[in-house]
Amino acid sequence: MLYAAYFDASGKREGYSVLRLAGALSTVKKWIRFEKQWNAIFHAEGVKVFHATDFAASQGEYLGWKGDRERHSRFPTQLIEVIRTNTNKLFSVSIELAAWNRIDSEYCFSERFYSPYALAGFSVIDQTLGWAKRKRVKPPEFIFEDGDDGWEGLLKLCEWDKITPIRLPREKVVPCQVGDMLAWKSRITATNSLKKVRAMPQTGYDEEMARSMEADLASVNRLKVRPGMFNLYAQRLY
């Protein structure tokens, strides 16, 4: 049985607190079915592609959606169901960029791991290879959406495992939109949660803040419709 894994990133090294890279693995047969079902939803809604930032802000293709709560609720619910029924496993890695910069300044981290994107990409590939080894199946094909900085570093890291991932433009990799959805939501949640956690030692325990963090984390659970691995590289919290 042939497998493929598709990934996309949310966040950049400059101007963001967290970089998140996420995606899903499934059989090629299921991915073919996924594309048909996914595209049918978009056709019905009159949009061409999922872009989390545009959807959340009702901009771009979603400009006319502002204030339409029913549509904003129905659309992702339909997409999440397509993900649930057509994927086998979810993978994601978050890197707190302040932690990367601190370690890099002290230990020249970038000389070995090149960039946060390269490390995150290599980590999700390593997660997936571990899954394939446990299942005793052939390693999947790894596909990333084009457009993120750090690709050359990722290729160099993948030489360690003799893996050659490929990247393709958005219009040719519909399954990468799963990664876009997962990465965007979990990046926002990780950013907010880390900010709140870092504030707590200074202000003492804050019950309202703790409940807010629980609500943030619970909002991500809606996307965890398949088993998966979700890692965070960050500075020690305390």
Residue frames as a rotation matrix with the C-alpha (Angstrom) as fourth column:
MET 1
0.581 0.814 0.000 0.00
0.814 -0.581 0.000 0.00
0.000 0.000 -1.000 0.00
LEU 2
-0.373 -0.736 0.565 1.42
0.742 -0.602 -0.295 3.38
0.557 0.310 0.771 -1.03
TYR 3
0.431 0.442 -0.787 1.37
0.845 -0.503 0.180 6.34
-0.317 -0.742 -0.591 1.36
ALA 4
-0.208 -0.478 0.853 1.97
0.591 -0.757 -0.279 10.06
0.779 0.447 0.440 0.97
ALA 5
0.106 0.171 -0.980 2.38
0.929 -0.370 0.036 12.82
-0.356 -0.913 -0.198 3.55
TYR 6
0.071 0.033 0.997 1.58
0.641 -0.767 -0.020 16.47
0.764 0.640 -0.075 2.84
PHE 7
-0.005 -0.188 -0.982 2.77
0.952 -0.301 0.052 19.43
-0.306 -0.935 0.180 4.93
ASP 8
0.241 0.020 0.970 2.54
0.452 -0.887 -0.094 23.20
0.859 0.461 -0.223 5.16
ALA 9
-0.562 -0.553 -0.616 3.90
0.814 -0.235 -0.531 25.85
0.149 -0.800 0.582 7.54
SER 10
0.639 0.664 0.389 2.41
0.506 -0.744 0.437 28.81
0.579 -0.082 -0.811 9.38
GLY 11
0.879 -0.363 -0.309 4.58
0.048 -0.576 0.816 31.64
-0.474 -0.732 -0.489 10.64
LYS 12
0.651 -0.731 0.203 7.95
0.234 -0.061 -0.970 32.98
0.722 0.680 0.131 9.60
ARG 13
-0.033 -0.773 -0.634 11.25
0.941 0.189 -0.279 33.55
0.335 -0.606 0.721 11.34
GLU 14
-0.952 -0.297 0.077 10.74
0.268 -0.927 -0.264 37.33
0.150 -0.230 0.962 11.40
GLY 15
-0.650 0.697 0.304 7.70
-0.628 -0.717 0.302 38.93
0.428 0.005 0.904 13.02
TYR 16
0.428 0.798 -0.425 6.28
-0.364 0.583 0.727 35.80
0.828 -0.156 0.539 14.65
SER 17
0.142 -0.320 0.937 6.62
-0.983 0.063 0.171 34.12
-0.113 -0.945 -0.305 18.05
VAL 18
-0.050 -0.044 0.998 6.06
-0.215 0.976 0.033 30.57
-0.975 -0.213 -0.058 16.83
LEU 19
-0.376 -0.020 -0.926 6.62
-0.919 0.134 0.370 28.68
0.117 0.991 -0.069 13.60
ARG 20
-0.013 0.469 0.883 4.36
-0.435 0.793 -0.428 25.68
-0.900 -0.389 0.194 13.13
LEU 21
-0.553 -0.129 -0.823 4.62
-0.814 0.295 0.500 22.98
0.178 0.947 -0.268 10.48
ALA 22
-0.315 0.568 0.760 1.85
-0.419 0.635 -0.649 20.42
-0.851 -0.523 0.038 10.18
GLY 23
-0.381 0.244 -0.892 0.26
-0.893 0.153 0.424 17.92
0.240 0.958 0.159 7.87
ALA 24
0.378 0.633 0.675 -1.29
-0.693 0.677 -0.247 14.52
-0.613 -0.375 0.695 7.40
LEU 25
-0.803 -0.578 -0.149 -0.44
-0.560 0.643 0.523 11.07
-0.206 0.503 -0.839 6.11
SER 26
0.298 0.883 0.361 -2.75
-0.549 0.469 -0.692 8.77
-0.781 0.008 0.625 4.21
THR 27
-0.181 -0.288 0.940 -2.82
0.559 0.756 0.339 6.22
-0.809 0.587 0.025 1.44
VAL 28
-0.958 -0.188 -0.218 -2.67
-0.079 -0.556 0.828 7.47
-0.277 0.810 0.517 -2.13
LYS 29
-0.599 0.796 0.083 -6.11
0.621 0.397 0.676 5.96
0.505 0.456 -0.732 -2.71
LYS 30
0.142 0.654 -0.743 -7.59
0.954 -0.290 -0.073 7.96
-0.263 -0.699 -0.665 0.18
TRP 31
-0.504 -0.385 -0.773 -5.89
0.236 -0.923 0.305 11.17
-0.831 -0.029 0.556 -0.99
ILE 32
-0.953 0.223 0.204 -7.58
0.182 -0.114 0.977 10.82
0.242 0.968 0.068 -4.37
ARG 33
-0.073 0.974 -0.214 -10.94
0.864 0.169 0.474 10.51
0.498 -0.150 -0.854 -2.63
PHE 34
-0.094 -0.063 -0.994 -9.99
0.785 -0.618 -0.035 13.40
-0.612 -0.784 0.108 -0.32
GLU 35
-0.907 -0.335 -0.256 -9.38
0.124 -0.793 0.596 15.77
-0.403 0.508 0.761 -3.23
LYS 36
-0.647 0.730 0.221 -12.75
0.390 0.068 0.918 14.99
0.655 0.680 -0.328 -4.81
GLN 37
0.215 0.772 -0.598 -14.66
0.936 0.011 0.351 15.57
0.278 -0.635 -0.721 -1.56
TRP 38
-0.248 -0.425 -0.871 -12.60
0.679 -0.718 0.157 18.62
-0.691 -0.552 0.466 -0.56
ASN 39
-0.982 -0.187 0.020 -12.96
0.137 -0.638 0.758 20.30
-0.129 0.747 0.652 -3.95
ALA 40
-0.358 0.925 0.129 -16.71
0.674 0.160 0.721 19.61
0.646 0.345 -0.681 -4.01
ILE 41
0.232 0.393 -0.890 -17.12
0.926 -0.369 0.078 21.64
-0.298 -0.842 -0.450 -0.81
PHE 42
-0.544 -0.525 -0.654 -15.14
0.308 -0.850 0.427 24.53
-0.780 0.032 0.625 -2.25
HIS 43
-0.902 0.266 0.339 -17.10
0.310 -0.147 0.939 24.44
0.300 0.953 0.050 -5.47
ALA 44
0.009 0.978 -0.211 -20.36
0.895 0.086 0.438 24.59
0.446 -0.192 -0.874 -3.52
GLU 45
0.331 0.061 -0.942 -19.11
0.739 -0.637 0.218 27.58
-0.586 -0.768 -0.256 -1.52
GLY 46
0.920 0.079 0.383 -17.75
0.347 -0.617 -0.706 29.41
0.181 0.783 -0.595 -4.56
VAL 47
0.595 -0.804 0.015 -14.11
-0.705 -0.513 0.489 29.50
-0.386 -0.302 -0.872 -3.40
LYS 48
0.648 -0.389 -0.655 -11.02
-0.466 0.477 -0.745 27.85
0.602 0.788 0.128 -4.87
VAL 49
-0.116 -0.814 -0.570 -8.57
0.282 0.523 -0.804 27.21
0.952 -0.254 0.169 -2.04
PHE 50
0.845 0.344 -0.409 -8.36
0.467 -0.105 0.878 27.15
0.259 -0.933 -0.249 1.74
HIS 51
-0.304 -0.891 0.336 -6.11
0.326 -0.429 -0.842 29.79
0.895 -0.147 0.421 3.24
ALA 52
-0.042 0.363 -0.931 -6.51
0.970 0.239 0.050 29.96
0.241 -0.900 -0.362 7.02
THR 53
-0.747 -0.307 -0.589 -5.51
0.497 -0.846 -0.190 33.61
-0.441 -0.435 0.785 7.41
ASP 54
-0.894 0.447 0.035 -7.95
-0.268 -0.594 0.758 34.77
0.359 0.669 0.651 4.73
PHE 55
-0.208 0.856 -0.474 -10.75
0.425 0.515 0.744 32.60
0.881 -0.046 -0.471 6.09
ALA 56
-0.211 0.085 -0.974 -10.31
0.977 -0.008 -0.212 33.82
-0.026 -0.996 -0.081 9.68
ALA 57
-0.700 -0.168 -0.694 -10.20
0.279 -0.959 -0.050 37.48
-0.657 -0.229 0.718 8.61
SER 58
0.370 0.868 0.332 -12.94
0.630 0.029 -0.776 37.22
-0.683 0.496 -0.536 5.92
GLN 59
0.230 -0.383 -0.895 -10.60
-0.586 -0.788 0.187 38.57
-0.777 0.482 -0.405 3.29
GLY 60
-0.833 -0.537 -0.136 -9.44
-0.405 0.423 0.811 37.49
-0.378 0.730 -0.569 -0.16
GLU 61
-0.768 0.549 -0.330 -11.84
-0.003 0.512 0.859 34.89
0.640 0.661 -0.391 -1.53
TYR 62
-0.335 0.622 -0.707 -13.76
0.903 0.427 -0.053 35.05
0.269 -0.656 -0.705 1.76
LEU 63
-0.972 -0.150 0.183 -14.39
0.115 -0.976 -0.187 38.79
0.206 -0.161 0.965 1.67
GLY 64
-0.365 0.915 0.170 -18.15
-0.534 -0.356 0.767 38.42
0.763 0.189 0.618 1.48
TRP 65
-0.065 0.315 -0.947 -18.30
0.469 0.847 0.250 36.05
0.881 -0.428 -0.203 4.46
LYS 66
-0.906 -0.394 0.153 -17.84
0.066 -0.491 -0.868 38.67
0.417 -0.777 0.472 7.16
GLY 67
-0.610 0.663 0.434 -20.56
-0.781 -0.409 -0.472 38.42
-0.135 -0.627 0.767 9.79
ASP 68
0.299 0.714 -0.633 -21.98
-0.759 0.580 0.296 35.18
0.579 0.392 0.715 8.40
ARG 69
-0.226 -0.428 0.875 -21.56
-0.933 0.352 -0.069 32.99
-0.279 -0.832 -0.479 11.48
GLU 70
0.618 0.542 0.570 -23.50
-0.372 0.840 -0.395 30.05
-0.693 0.032 0.720 10.08
ARG 71
0.919 -0.309 -0.246 -21.29
-0.168 0.257 -0.952 29.86
0.357 0.916 0.184 7.02
HIS 72
0.049 -0.950 0.307 -18.12
-0.831 -0.209 -0.516 30.32
0.555 -0.230 -0.800 9.08
SER 73
-0.091 -0.009 0.996 -19.18
-0.810 0.582 -0.069 27.38
-0.579 -0.813 -0.060 11.25
ARG 74
0.790 0.531 0.306 -20.48
-0.263 0.745 -0.614 25.07
-0.554 0.404 0.728 8.51
PHE 75
0.742 -0.498 -0.448 -17.51
-0.530 -0.026 -0.848 25.38
0.410 0.867 -0.283 6.17
PRO 76
-0.318 -0.933 0.170 -14.69
-0.879 0.222 -0.422 24.21
0.356 -0.284 -0.890 8.50
THR 77
-0.013 0.386 0.923 -16.96
-0.681 0.672 -0.291 21.55
-0.732 -0.632 0.254 9.99
GLN 78
0.929 0.361 -0.079 -17.37
-0.283 0.557 -0.781 20.02
-0.238 0.748 0.620 6.54
LEU 79
0.408 -0.856 -0.316 -13.64
-0.628 -0.012 -0.778 20.21
0.663 0.516 -0.543 5.85
ILE 80
-0.340 -0.532 0.776 -12.72
-0.935 0.277 -0.220 18.63
-0.098 -0.800 -0.592 9.17
GLU 81
0.457 0.575 0.679 -15.03
-0.461 0.806 -0.373 15.71
-0.761 -0.142 0.633 8.42
VAL 82
0.908 -0.209 -0.362 -13.25
-0.287 0.317 -0.904 15.15
0.304 0.925 0.228 5.08
ILE 83
-0.089 -0.979 0.182 -9.93
-0.834 -0.027 -0.552 15.12
0.545 -0.201 -0.814 6.95
ARG 84
-0.108 0.092 0.990 -11.27
-0.856 0.497 -0.139 12.66
-0.505 -0.863 0.025 9.51
THR 85
0.678 0.543 0.495 -12.51
-0.260 0.808 -0.529 10.17
-0.687 0.230 0.689 6.94
ASN 86
0.968 -0.247 -0.043 -9.56
0.016 0.233 -0.972 10.34
0.251 0.940 0.230 4.55
THR 87
0.151 -0.965 0.216 -6.38
-0.710 -0.258 -0.656 10.53
0.688 -0.055 -0.724 6.64
ASN 88
0.430 -0.094 -0.898 -4.53
0.382 0.920 0.087 8.02
0.818 -0.381 0.431 8.79
LYS 89
0.183 -0.519 -0.835 -2.28
0.972 -0.029 0.232 10.18
-0.145 -0.854 0.499 10.94
LEU 90
0.884 0.062 0.464 -1.60
0.144 -0.979 -0.143 13.83
0.446 0.193 -0.874 11.77
PHE 91
0.126 -0.908 -0.400 1.84
0.992 0.124 0.031 15.30
0.022 -0.400 0.916 12.48
SER 92
0.730 0.058 0.681 2.95
0.188 -0.975 -0.119 18.73
0.657 0.214 -0.723 13.64
VAL 93
-0.035 -0.793 -0.608 5.87
0.998 0.009 -0.069 20.54
0.061 -0.609 0.791 15.24
SER 94
0.910 0.254 0.328 6.00
0.224 -0.966 0.125 24.04
0.349 -0.040 -0.936 16.78
ILE 95
-0.121 -0.966 -0.230 9.20
0.937 -0.036 -0.346 25.97
0.326 -0.257 0.910 17.35
GLU 96
0.815 0.277 -0.509 9.26
0.474 -0.823 0.312 28.95
-0.332 -0.495 -0.803 19.68
LEU 97
0.638 -0.557 0.532 11.43
0.462 -0.276 -0.843 31.38
0.616 0.783 0.082 17.74
ALA 98
0.627 -0.431 0.649 12.82
-0.696 -0.684 0.218 33.15
0.350 -0.589 -0.729 20.79
ALA 99
0.686 -0.363 0.630 14.11
-0.228 0.716 0.660 29.77
-0.691 -0.596 0.409 21.97
TRP 100
0.722 -0.418 0.552 15.69
0.692 0.454 -0.561 29.10
-0.016 0.787 0.617 18.57
ASN 101
0.642 -0.463 0.611 17.39
-0.018 -0.806 -0.592 32.50
0.766 0.369 -0.526 18.52
ARG 102
0.669 -0.378 0.641 18.72
-0.739 -0.239 0.630 32.09
-0.085 -0.895 -0.439 22.05
ILE 103
0.642 -0.424 0.639 20.20
0.155 0.888 0.434 28.64
-0.751 -0.179 0.636 21.40
ASP 104
0.726 -0.348 0.593 21.53
0.649 0.061 -0.758 29.72
0.228 0.936 0.270 18.02
SER 105
0.710 -0.457 0.536 23.35
-0.387 -0.889 -0.245 32.71
0.588 -0.033 -0.808 19.55
GLU 106
0.488 -0.503 0.713 25.04
-0.778 0.120 0.617 30.49
-0.396 -0.856 -0.333 22.14
TYR 107
0.028 -0.423 0.906 25.68
-0.075 0.903 0.424 27.28
-0.997 -0.080 -0.006 20.22
CYS 108
-0.590 -0.238 -0.771 25.51
-0.729 -0.252 0.636 28.23
-0.346 0.938 -0.025 16.51
PHE 109
-0.164 0.638 0.752 22.43
-0.062 0.755 -0.653 26.03
-0.984 -0.154 -0.084 16.15
SER 110
0.702 0.525 -0.481 21.88
-0.447 -0.200 -0.872 27.10
-0.554 0.827 0.094 12.56
GLU 111
-0.219 -0.849 -0.482 25.19
-0.970 0.135 0.203 25.56
-0.108 0.512 -0.852 11.50
ARG 112
-0.931 -0.119 0.346 23.72
-0.139 0.990 -0.034 22.12
-0.339 -0.080 -0.937 12.18
PHE 113
-0.349 0.894 0.282 19.96
0.694 0.449 -0.563 22.60
-0.630 -0.001 -0.776 11.71
TYR 114
-0.695 -0.143 0.704 20.00
0.693 -0.395 0.604 25.58
0.192 0.908 0.373 9.31
SER 115
-0.748 0.504 0.432 16.67
-0.431 -0.863 0.262 27.25
0.505 0.010 0.863 10.17
PRO 116
-0.567 0.620 0.542 13.50
-0.545 0.211 -0.812 26.81
-0.618 -0.756 0.218 12.26
TYR 117
0.422 0.751 -0.508 11.64
-0.883 0.213 -0.419 25.71
-0.206 0.625 0.753 9.12
ALA 118
-0.079 -0.543 -0.836 14.30
-0.653 0.662 -0.368 23.11
0.753 0.517 -0.407 8.29
LEU 119
-0.932 -0.274 0.236 14.24
-0.350 0.517 -0.781 21.71
0.092 -0.811 -0.578 11.83
ALA 120
-0.223 0.931 0.288 10.44
-0.662 0.073 -0.746 21.60
-0.716 -0.357 0.600 11.92
GLY 121
0.428 0.373 -0.823 10.27
-0.893 0.318 -0.320 19.95
0.143 0.872 0.469 8.50
PHE 122
-0.439 -0.678 -0.590 12.87
-0.501 0.730 -0.466 17.36
0.746 0.091 -0.660 9.43
SER 123
-0.844 0.138 0.519 11.03
-0.466 0.291 -0.836 16.68
-0.266 -0.947 -0.181 12.71
VAL 124
0.206 0.976 0.065 7.68
-0.776 0.203 -0.597 15.93
-0.596 0.073 0.800 11.05
ILE 125
0.314 -0.186 -0.931 9.47
-0.747 0.556 -0.364 13.71
0.585 0.810 0.036 8.52
ASP 126
-0.759 -0.649 -0.062 11.21
-0.439 0.578 -0.688 11.91
0.482 -0.495 -0.723 11.37
GLN 127
-0.429 0.711 0.557 7.85
-0.663 0.170 -0.729 11.45
-0.613 -0.682 0.399 13.13
THR 128
0.521 0.711 -0.472 6.38
-0.830 0.294 -0.474 9.98
-0.198 0.640 0.743 9.96
LEU 129
-0.067 -0.641 -0.764 9.33
-0.640 0.615 -0.460 7.68
0.766 0.458 -0.452 9.34
GLY 130
-0.857 -0.201 0.474 8.94
-0.512 0.430 -0.744 6.39
-0.054 -0.880 -0.471 12.90
TRP 131
0.081 0.968 0.239 5.30
-0.731 0.221 -0.646 5.61
-0.677 -0.123 0.725 12.18
ALA 132
0.524 0.104 -0.845 6.20
-0.793 0.422 -0.439 3.79
0.311 0.900 0.304 8.96
LYS 133
-0.537 -0.798 -0.272 8.84
-0.583 0.584 -0.564 1.72
0.609 -0.145 -0.779 10.76
ARG 134
-0.685 0.338 0.645 6.38
-0.533 0.370 -0.761 0.68
-0.496 -0.865 -0.073 13.48
LYS 135
0.394 0.919 -0.024 3.80
-0.629 0.251 -0.735 -0.25
-0.670 0.305 0.677 10.86
ARG 136
-0.326 -0.656 0.680 6.43
0.139 0.679 0.721 -2.01
-0.935 0.330 -0.130 8.74
VAL 137
0.720 0.536 0.442 5.42
0.560 -0.071 -0.826 -0.16
-0.411 0.841 -0.351 5.61
LYS 138
-0.107 -0.752 0.650 7.44
0.964 -0.239 -0.118 1.60
0.244 0.614 0.751 2.95
PRO 139
-0.543 -0.129 -0.830 8.27
0.479 -0.859 -0.181 5.23
-0.689 -0.496 0.528 3.83
PRO 140
0.508 0.841 0.186 5.75
0.668 -0.248 -0.701 7.60
-0.544 0.480 -0.688 2.27
GLU 141
-0.214 -0.454 0.865 6.41
0.818 -0.568 -0.095 10.28
0.534 0.687 0.493 -0.28
PHE 142
-0.096 0.099 -0.990 6.86
0.787 -0.602 -0.136 13.67
-0.609 -0.793 -0.020 1.43
ILE 143
-0.175 0.144 0.974 5.30
0.803 -0.552 0.226 16.72
0.570 0.822 -0.019 -0.22
PHE 144
-0.328 0.004 -0.945 5.56
0.701 -0.669 -0.246 20.29
-0.633 -0.743 0.217 1.07
GLU 145
0.751 0.590 0.295 3.80
0.649 -0.578 -0.495 23.38
-0.122 0.563 -0.817 -0.20
ASP 146
-0.181 -0.841 0.510 6.18
0.890 -0.361 -0.280 25.79
0.419 0.404 0.813 -1.93
GLY 147
0.401 0.328 0.855 6.82
0.229 -0.940 0.253 29.31
0.887 0.094 -0.452 -0.65
ASP 148
0.999 -0.043 -0.019 8.47
0.011 -0.195 0.981 28.94
-0.046 -0.980 -0.195 2.77
ASP 149
0.377 -0.924 0.059 12.06
-0.759 -0.345 -0.552 29.98
0.530 0.163 -0.832 3.48
GLY 150
0.017 -0.511 0.859 14.46
-0.889 0.385 0.247 27.27
-0.457 -0.769 -0.448 4.59
TRP 151
0.885 0.451 -0.115 13.93
-0.448 0.756 -0.477 24.60
-0.128 0.473 0.872 1.94
GLU 152
0.363 -0.818 -0.447 17.59
-0.431 0.278 -0.859 24.06
0.826 0.504 -0.251 1.12
GLY 153
-0.484 -0.520 0.704 18.37
-0.853 0.102 -0.511 23.43
0.194 -0.848 -0.494 4.78
LEU 154
0.349 0.696 0.627 15.57
-0.742 0.614 -0.268 20.88
-0.572 -0.372 0.731 5.00
LEU 155
0.853 -0.072 -0.517 16.99
-0.373 0.608 -0.701 19.02
0.365 0.791 0.491 2.00
LYS 156
-0.151 -0.988 -0.031 20.39
-0.583 0.114 -0.804 18.85
0.798 -0.104 -0.594 3.67
LEU 157
-0.360 0.076 0.930 18.92
-0.892 0.265 -0.367 17.50
-0.274 -0.961 -0.027 6.91
CYS 158
0.666 0.730 0.152 16.95
-0.635 0.662 -0.399 14.88
-0.391 0.169 0.904 5.00
GLU 159
0.271 -0.665 -0.696 20.19
-0.662 0.396 -0.636 13.52
0.699 0.633 -0.332 3.54
TRP 160
-0.537 -0.461 0.706 20.77
-0.841 0.356 -0.407 11.95
-0.064 -0.813 -0.579 6.97
ASP 161
-0.109 0.611 0.784 17.80
-0.309 0.729 -0.611 9.63
-0.945 -0.309 0.110 6.36
LYS 162
-0.930 -0.307 0.203 18.35
0.111 0.292 0.950 9.40
-0.350 0.906 -0.237 2.61
ILE 163
0.053 0.992 0.116 14.98
0.829 0.021 -0.559 11.05
-0.556 0.126 -0.821 2.05
THR 164
-0.945 -0.296 0.141 14.25
0.322 -0.754 0.572 13.55
-0.063 0.586 0.808 -0.71
PRO 165
-0.082 0.954 -0.290 11.08
0.570 -0.194 -0.798 15.54
-0.817 -0.231 -0.528 -0.05
ILE 166
-0.611 -0.044 0.790 9.51
0.742 -0.381 0.552 17.53
0.277 0.924 0.265 -2.85
ARG 167
-0.432 0.526 -0.732 7.69
0.277 -0.695 -0.663 20.84
-0.858 -0.490 0.155 -2.87
LEU 168
-0.547 0.391 0.740 4.97
0.812 0.034 0.583 21.97
0.203 0.920 -0.336 -5.21
PRO 169
-0.904 0.257 0.341 2.90
-0.251 -0.966 0.062 25.14
0.345 -0.029 0.938 -5.69
ARG 170
-0.690 0.653 0.313 -0.39
-0.420 -0.008 -0.908 25.46
-0.590 -0.758 0.280 -3.80
GLU 171
0.117 0.837 -0.535 -2.60
-0.961 -0.040 -0.273 24.80
-0.250 0.546 0.800 -6.83
LYS 172
0.000 -0.185 -0.983 -1.00
-0.619 0.772 -0.146 21.37
0.786 0.608 -0.114 -7.35
VAL 173
-0.768 -0.326 -0.551 -1.10
0.204 0.691 -0.694 20.10
0.607 -0.645 -0.464 -3.76
VAL 174
0.087 0.920 0.383 -4.65
-0.377 -0.326 0.867 20.26
0.922 -0.219 0.318 -2.44
PRO 175
0.557 0.163 -0.814 -3.83
0.558 0.653 0.512 17.93
0.615 -0.740 0.273 0.52
CYS 176
-0.575 -0.811 -0.108 -1.34
0.659 -0.381 -0.648 20.53
0.484 -0.444 0.754 1.80
GLN 177
-0.256 0.571 0.780 -4.36
-0.344 -0.808 0.478 22.63
0.903 -0.146 0.404 2.75
VAL 178
0.701 0.376 -0.606 -4.83
0.369 0.535 0.760 20.22
0.610 -0.756 0.237 5.66
GLY 179
-0.134 -0.863 -0.487 -1.43
0.971 -0.016 -0.239 21.35
0.198 -0.505 0.840 6.90
ASP 180
-0.657 -0.053 0.752 -2.40
0.130 -0.991 0.043 24.98
0.743 0.126 0.658 6.43
MET 181
0.365 0.896 0.253 -5.50
-0.234 -0.175 0.956 24.52
0.901 -0.409 0.146 8.58
LEU 182
0.706 -0.126 -0.696 -3.70
0.621 0.582 0.525 22.56
0.339 -0.803 0.490 11.32
ALA 183
-0.294 -0.951 -0.092 -0.59
0.905 -0.246 -0.346 24.74
0.307 -0.185 0.934 11.35
TRP 184
-0.436 0.156 0.886 -2.41
0.001 -0.985 0.173 28.07
0.900 0.076 0.430 11.47
LYS 185
0.601 0.775 0.196 -4.77
-0.222 -0.074 0.972 27.16
0.768 -0.627 0.128 14.30
SER 186
0.718 -0.350 -0.601 -2.15
0.674 0.563 0.478 25.42
0.172 -0.749 0.640 16.42
ARG 187
-0.396 -0.866 0.306 0.36
0.736 -0.499 -0.458 28.26
0.549 0.044 0.835 15.86
ILE 188
-0.105 0.452 0.886 -2.14
-0.285 -0.867 0.409 30.82
0.953 -0.209 0.220 17.12
THR 189
0.860 0.489 -0.147 -2.92
-0.046 0.360 0.932 28.62
0.508 -0.795 0.332 20.12
ALA 190
0.344 -0.819 -0.459 0.74
0.909 0.413 -0.055 27.96
0.235 -0.398 0.887 20.92
THR 191
-0.465 -0.512 0.722 1.56
0.389 -0.851 -0.353 31.66
0.795 0.117 0.595 20.63
ASN 192
0.202 0.648 0.735 -1.24
-0.463 -0.598 0.654 32.70
0.863 -0.473 0.179 22.99
SER 193
0.906 0.187 -0.380 -0.59
0.182 0.638 0.748 29.90
0.383 -0.747 0.544 25.48
LEU 194
0.052 -0.969 -0.242 3.15
0.911 0.146 -0.386 30.52
0.409 -0.200 0.890 25.70
LYS 195
-0.407 -0.144 0.902 2.55
0.015 -0.988 -0.151 34.22
0.913 -0.048 0.404 26.24
LYS 196
0.540 0.713 0.448 0.16
-0.489 -0.167 0.856 33.48
0.685 -0.681 0.259 29.11
VAL 197
0.785 -0.301 -0.542 2.40
0.536 0.769 0.349 30.85
0.312 -0.564 0.764 30.68
ARG 198
-0.239 -0.959 0.154 5.40
0.750 -0.283 -0.597 33.17
0.616 -0.027 0.787 30.62
ALA 199
-0.224 0.230 0.947 3.35
-0.328 -0.933 0.148 35.86
0.918 -0.278 0.284 32.37
MET 200
0.679 0.667 -0.307 2.19
0.022 0.399 0.916 33.59
0.734 -0.629 0.256 35.19
PRO 201
0.109 -0.667 -0.737 5.47
0.925 0.339 -0.170 33.35
0.363 -0.663 0.654 37.18
GLN 202
-0.807 -0.428 0.407 5.53
0.313 -0.894 -0.321 37.15
0.501 -0.132 0.855 37.38
THR 203
-0.379 0.756 0.534 1.92
-0.637 -0.632 0.442 37.66
0.671 -0.173 0.721 38.37
GLY 204
-0.739 0.141 0.659 1.35
-0.487 0.564 -0.667 34.47
-0.466 -0.813 -0.348 40.34
TYR 205
-0.807 0.467 0.362 -1.38
0.567 0.785 0.250 31.94
-0.167 0.406 -0.898 39.64
ASP 206
-0.681 0.623 -0.385 -4.25
-0.642 -0.761 -0.095 33.48
-0.352 0.182 0.918 37.77
GLU 207
-0.437 0.565 0.700 -7.36
0.232 0.823 -0.519 31.30
-0.869 -0.064 -0.491 37.61
GLU 208
0.596 0.698 -0.397 -8.93
-0.170 -0.373 -0.912 33.35
-0.785 0.611 -0.104 34.84
MET 209
0.073 -0.667 -0.741 -5.78
-0.980 -0.184 0.069 33.10
-0.183 0.722 -0.668 32.75
ALA 210
-0.787 -0.364 0.498 -5.57
-0.347 0.929 0.130 29.35
-0.510 -0.071 -0.857 33.36
ARG 211
0.040 0.891 0.452 -9.15
0.287 0.423 -0.859 28.89
-0.957 0.164 -0.239 32.16
SER 212
0.612 0.122 -0.782 -8.40
-0.596 -0.579 -0.557 31.01
-0.520 0.807 -0.281 29.12
MET 213
-0.436 -0.852 -0.289 -5.45
-0.877 0.330 0.350 28.73
-0.203 0.406 -0.891 28.30
GLU 214
-0.621 0.285 0.730 -7.62
0.076 0.949 -0.306 25.66
-0.780 -0.134 -0.611 28.69
ALA 215
0.504 0.857 -0.109 -10.13
0.033 -0.146 -0.989 27.13
-0.863 0.495 -0.102 26.27
ASP 216
0.253 -0.512 -0.821 -7.36
-0.921 -0.387 -0.042 27.90
-0.297 0.767 -0.569 23.76
LEU 217
-0.763 -0.629 0.150 -6.04
-0.577 0.767 0.282 24.34
-0.292 0.129 -0.948 23.93
ALA 218
-0.291 0.745 0.600 -9.53
0.200 0.661 -0.723 22.85
-0.936 -0.091 -0.341 23.73
SER 219
0.515 0.515 -0.685 -10.17
-0.501 -0.468 -0.728 24.76
-0.695 0.718 0.017 20.50
VAL 220
-0.316 -0.714 -0.624 -7.36
-0.947 0.196 0.256 22.81
-0.061 0.672 -0.738 18.83
ASN 221
-0.659 0.054 0.750 -8.86
-0.202 0.948 -0.246 19.48
-0.724 -0.314 -0.614 19.84
ARG 222
0.447 0.884 -0.137 -11.55
-0.326 0.018 -0.945 19.99
-0.833 0.467 0.296 17.23
LEU 223
0.464 -0.352 -0.813 -8.86
-0.880 -0.079 -0.468 19.48
0.101 0.933 -0.347 14.58
LYS 224
-0.616 -0.738 0.274 -7.33
-0.772 0.635 -0.025 16.39
-0.156 -0.227 -0.961 16.19
VAL 225
0.408 0.910 -0.073 -9.70
-0.889 0.378 -0.258 14.07
-0.207 0.170 0.964 14.37
ARG 226
0.747 -0.268 -0.609 -7.05
-0.053 0.888 -0.456 11.43
0.663 0.372 0.649 13.77
PRO 227
0.769 -0.566 -0.299 -4.25
0.506 0.252 0.825 10.03
-0.391 -0.785 0.480 15.99
GLY 228
0.708 -0.532 0.464 -1.08
0.201 -0.478 -0.855 12.04
0.677 0.699 -0.231 15.72
MET 229
0.051 -0.776 -0.629 2.09
0.997 -0.002 0.083 13.51
-0.066 -0.631 0.773 17.13
PHE 230
0.705 0.250 0.664 2.17
0.309 -0.951 0.030 17.15
0.638 0.184 -0.748 18.23
ASN 231
0.146 -0.790 -0.595 5.51
0.989 0.122 0.080 18.47
0.009 -0.601 0.799 19.50
LEU 232
0.944 0.083 0.319 6.68
0.080 -0.997 0.022 21.86
0.320 0.004 -0.947 20.76
TYR 233
-0.025 -0.978 -0.208 10.28
0.931 0.053 -0.361 23.07
0.364 -0.203 0.909 20.95
ALA 234
0.649 0.288 0.704 10.43
0.047 -0.939 0.341 25.93
0.759 -0.188 -0.623 23.44
GLN 235
-0.489 -0.748 0.448 12.43
-0.404 -0.262 -0.877 27.39
0.773 -0.609 -0.174 26.29
ARG 236
-0.651 0.243 -0.720 11.78
0.683 0.601 -0.415 25.94
0.332 -0.761 -0.557 29.71
LEU 237
0.152 0.852 0.501 8.55
0.405 -0.516 0.754 27.43
0.901 0.089 -0.424 30.99
TYR 238
0.971 0.146 0.189 9.76
-0.111 -0.422 0.900 27.88
0.211 -0.895 -0.393 34.58
